[in-house]
């Protein structure tokens, strides 16, 4: 997925019962009203059940199913017996313009909207990627932060405008240094500061080698990209009539091939 097609992402972060979901609802509603196709991902604690105990899909998994799904004429839900990363989950949402994350406080490479319950929580939530401070009660907190705009929940249009102007595609979290920064978070902060472009990321750079396994993108560091590119091009250039290819796509089935 290149930088032009990847959805822009923003995280709405705060502690428990701060009002994160209210903010997500407000910005999703406003972004959708403006014609954007929005996807959401929510992070919750490990002990929070995703399925309803006693229901059919829960019983399927209790019986030993590694994955199960429930389909209706209008919706579908899939329950997998393993965790997945944010990037993988985002790809499974299908074609979207903007990805809104609820939670994910530890995610260090995506712009964030802080939802504090007190002025002290602003410092606890800030990591240099905050683009706004909001929440249902933010106007009464008297937060003395001049560098980050404080936008009440009633001004969802301003939040939506900020997201569309400042959010950028997810960085892969490789921390490979290929962009010139030590960590993806450092590149993200530089992008927000106007000092760098997302295209510096090896996963989003033009001409980057992109690997997809079972339909999902796999981030590759610069060394692996160079090796794959050189090996594949070396083989292709030995073939008659295609000595100078401009675009290469390779796909093959692995199932049944492991043992020859």
Secondary structure, 3 states (H helix, E strand, C coil): CCCCCCCEEEEEECCCCCCHHHHHHHHHHHHHHCCCCEEEEECCCCCCCCCCCCCHHHHHHHCCCCEEEEECCCCEEEEECCCCCHHHHHHHCCCCCEEEEECCCCCCCCCEEECCCCHHHHHHHCCCCEEEECCCCHHHCCCCCCCCCECCHHHHHHHHHHHHHHCEECCCCCCCCCCCCCCHHHHHHHHHCCCCCHHHCCCCCCCCCCEEECCEEECCCHHHHHHHHHHHHHHHCCCCCCCCCCCCCCCCCCCCCCCC
